[in-house]
Amino acid sequence: MLNKKSPFDYRQAAGFYFSNLVKVEGTINEHEDIVIDSEYSGSIVTNGFCEVSENGHVMGDIRARAITILGRTEGEFTARDSIVVKKSAKIKGHYYSPKILIESGSEVDARIKRHRAQKDELSL
């Protein structure tokens, strides 16, 4: 008999997961991974990764180890390792990271700059 394993769902393992059933406003300073599947206004600082999913809409600033965008974002986004903009994404604002990948099909109205994040730039 074959052992069927379900694929790993990082969203369940994230420290914070904001469902598309809520609207969130505020400031988050954490060490955990964050997945935003909702409308979020404010700022986020995390030493983990941050994902804005297909249903997500962030209006504000994010500083994280890595950022993946599948939804809509407006603001200033800084990643220590990388920013990945998927083809479903619509981004506006300023984006800074040493590695930036933008998939064909995404909508980009942004200033994008590759730079080295300072070691203490993401400190809480």
N, C-alpha and C positions, 0 to 999 in steps of 0.2 A: 504494500500500500504506500502510495506517495504521501510524503509529508508536505502539505501546502502551507507555506508561510506567507502571511500578508506582508506587503512591503512596509518598510519603516516609515512611519508618518511623523516627521519632525515637528509638525504642528502640535501634536499631543505632547511632545517632549519639551516644547517651549515653556519658559517660565511664565510668560504672559501671552494669552491668545484673546484678542478682542473680536468677538463674533459680529457678523453683519447685522445682528439684531439690536445692537447698541450704537449710540453716538458717544464719543469720549472727548472730553476737553481737559487739558491739564498739562502737568509736567511729570515726566518719569525719569528718575535717575536710578539705574539698576545694573546688576552684573548678569542678568538673565537674558536669554534669547527672547525676542518679541515678534509675534506675528499679528499683523493688523488686517482684519477682514471687514473693517467697519469704517465709519467716518471718524477721523481723529484730528483735533485741532490742538496744537501746542507743541511742546518740545520733548524729545526723547534723547537720553544719553545712556548708552549701554556698552559694556565690554563684550557682549555677545553679538549675534547677528540680528538683523531686523529685516523682516519681509513685509512688503505691502502687497497683499494678495489681489486677485482679480477684482474683488468687490471692494477693496480698500481705497480710501481717499484720504491722504494726509495733507493738511494745510499747516505747515510749521517747519521745524528744523529737526533733523535727526543726525546724531553722531554715534557711530557704531563701528564694530570691528569689520563687519561686512553688511552690505545692504543689497537686497534683491527687490526689484520693483516690477510688479505685474499689473498694478492698478494705476491710480492717478496720484500724482504728488505735486505740491507747490511749496517752495521754500528753499532752505539751504541744507544740503545733505553732504556729510563728510564721513568717509569710511577709511579706517586705518589700512585694511587689506584690499578690498575691492567693492565696486558697485556694478551690478548686473541689471540692465534694463531689458526686459523681455518684450517681445513683439506686441503684446497686449497693452503695454504701458503708455501712459500719456504724462509727460513730465514737463514742469516749468520751474524755473529758478536757477540755483547755482549748485553744482555737483563737483565735489573734490575727492580724489582718491588716486593712489599710485596705479591702480588697474581699473579700467572702465570698459565694460563690454556693452555695446548697444546693438540689439538685434534689429534686423531689417523689418520694417512694418511698424515699429514703435513711433509715437508722435513726440517729437522733441522740440521744445521752445525754451532752451536753457543754455546757460554758460557752463561749459564743462572744462575742468582743468585737472590734469594729472599732477599730483604732488605727493611728496612724502609726508605722511602725518607725523607730527612730533610724538615722542613716546608718551608724554603726559597729556597730550591733547584730549584723550578720551577718559581721563581720570574722573572719577566721580567725586 
